[in-house]
């Protein structure tokens, strides 16, 4: 039986926090015209509440190697990304329909830019320490255009225009194509105005990383190999999240040691690339990802990181590699079909890494789907975000802060705050008689009650 790790209080590196900004890919807006309210005096900063100061050495070393940083820069980057996520979340709520995305930049992610369609918002943005950028299109408009592209792509062969995403930095819906004419034909079919779109020529032809811990290897039906994404629970059942293309519902799995492990309980691919495996009693879910040299990297939550943030991946073929988040809300066409809602990154991967973990600081981000290139010459990869996967299958992420107790079946977002529920930016809950608005997408857990984490919740 695998070694049982003692549960510890959240000590992980925190998180490139973020998401609220969710910046590049989540629609939905709050009422505009209200100034963001700062956390109460004495409240923990985003970096403090998300433990950005406690990054595991293995993660820091990988960031230094792959992002060209020294240790101090890597540590400051994680702190800045955590704080930027909370700031962007407050501004997203304040700007409402004017909000057009947010992103970080610089070696230490020291600059947060927030885009708006109304120049009058600049003072509000700058008062929060961010750079204001006035653009033509709101995030809601860009998301709507991409949805039209996805609907048009469903009835067409898009292998020559395989990647589509909302790019908040250029304020466009971008189509990446082998043949530009294929991209233009898709835009015409979707009725997307040329002013909203950008065509980028690329020779990349993404595919799933078949051949298949987080990051450790597992085998499907004693043949193909994939990588574990994140250990999870569902009630009293233990298991792990992984990629849908790794196996169909009912397929059996064995561990890296070839010992019988579990069975796929749910699997979606194409469309999405998500799945989960229920394991037998010989296997125990732990709140860790396998880092460099097999060291444990703690998982303390699932707060989504912003565009531009650092992200590291663990896989059974190539181990630890890091890069940055390029775009959320990406659609990509593989030979097997199109998947939507994935995140595009500069992290490399190779066959066998599929299903493995993406983590930003100590915050789970997603599971490896596919990409192009390799870890010798470099490449592009896509991951299935973890929060939609957890919500879809009713799973609870295993974290170092959960005290070993399963909160039970998650409730629907909204209503009374409940541990185990996946909340998106803009969702409102009640707790202790007060109403709170979600700033950053995450799965709620004990200890993260709204008054305790101003990085994630704002009192309405």
C-alpha positions, 0 to 999 in steps of 0.5 A, a space after each residue: 500500500 502506498 505511503 500515507 502522508 500526514 496532512 499538514 496545514 496549508 504551506 504551499 506556495 500560493 498561487 498565482 492567484 488570480 483568476 478573477 480576472 479570470 481575466 481572459 476568459 470568463 464572462 459575466 459582469 457586475 454592476 459598473 460604476 462602483 469603486 472597488 473596496 479594499 480589504 478591511 484594515 489588518 486583513 491578510 493580503 492575497 499573498 499572505 492568505 494564499 501562502 505565496 511566501 511558502 513556495 516549495 524549493 522544487 517549484 522555485 528551481 523549475 521556475 529559475 530554470 525555465 523562466 530565467 529567474 534567480 530564486 529571489 525573483 521567483 519568490 517575488 513573482 509568486 507574491 506579485 501574481 497572488 496580489 495582482 489576482 486579487 486586485 484584478 478581481 476587485 476591478 473586474 467587479 467594479 468595472 462591470 461591462 466595461 471590463 476587457 481583461 487583465 494580465 501581468 507582465 515583467 520578469 517578476 510579474 510586477 506590472 498588472 494591466 487592466 483593460 476597459 472600454 471606458 476611459 473614465 475608468 482609468 482613474 479607478 484602475 490606477 488608484 489600485 496600482 494597475 496600468 489602465 488600457 482603454 480598448 475597443 471591445 469588452 471581454 463579454 464581446 470577445 467571448 461572444 465572438 469566440 462562441 460564434 467561432 466555436 459554433 461555426 467550427 462544429 460544422 467544419 473541418 478546422 484542422 488548418 485553423 486549429 486554435 482559437 482564443 480570446 487574447 486580452 492583450 491584443 483585445 482580439 479573438 485570435 485564430 491560429 492557422 496553418 493556412 490563413 485562408 482557412 482562418 478567414 473562411 471560418 471567421 466569415 462563416 461565424 459572421 465575426 467582424 474583422 475588427 474583432 479578429 486577428 489571424 496568426 499564421 503558425 505551423 503548429 498542429 496540436 495533438 493530444 499527448 498520448 502514450 500516455 504524477 500529480 504527475 505520476 504514471 498510470 496505465 490504461 487497460 494495460 497498454 497506453 500510459 498517462 499521468 495523474 492530474 490531481 488526487 480528489 475525493 467524492 464522498 468517501 471515494 478516493 481517486 484522481 482527475 486526469 485528461 478525458 482522452 486518456 481513457 473512456 468510462 469503464 476503462 481500468 487503470 494500473 499504477 506506475 508499479 503496474 498494481 491494479 489501481 482503479 476505473 474511469 468513472 467519467 470521461 469527456 473527449 472531445 468537446 472537453 478533455 476531462 476525466 476522473 478515476 476512482 481508485 481501489 482501497 490500496 491507493 490513498 489520495 494525497 494533497 501533493 504533486 510530484 516535483 523535481 527529484 520526486 519531492 512533494 509539491 503541496 496543493 493548497 487550493 484551485 484559485 485560477 492564475 491570470 494571463 501572464 502568470 507562471 505555471 509549472 507542469 508535472 508529467 511522467 515523461 518529462 517531469 517538471 517544466 515551467 512557463 507562462 499562461 498565454 490565454 484562457 478560453 482557448 479552443 483547439 482542434 486535434 485530429 480526434 476533434 475540437 475541445 474548448 475552454 482550455 488554457 494555452 501555455 508556453 510549457 513544453 510536454 511530450 507523449 506520456 505527460 497527458 493528464 498530468 498536473 499544472 500548478 501555479 504556486 500551490 494552486 492547482 490549475 488543470 490537467 495536460 491535454 495536448 500541444 505541439 513541439 517537445 521539451 528539447 526544442 520547446 513547444 506550446 501546450 493546452 490544459 483542461 482547467 481543474 475547476 470545471 472538471 471538479 464541478 462537472 463530476 462533483 469532485 473535491 480537490 485534495 489539499 493540505 488545508 482540508 484537515 483530512 475531512 471531506 465536506 461532502 457533495 458540493 452545492 450549486 454555486 450561489 446561496 449559502 457558502 459551502 465548502 466543496 463548491 466551485 465558485 466563479 467570479 461574480 457569484 454571490 453567497 451569504 455567510 454569517 448573515 452577510 453577502 459576499 461576491 466572488 473575486 477569483 474562481 476557486 473551489 471553496 474549502 474549510 478555512 477559506 470562508 469569505 471573511 477569511 480570504 479577501 483575496 477571493 471574496 468581497 463583501 457586497 
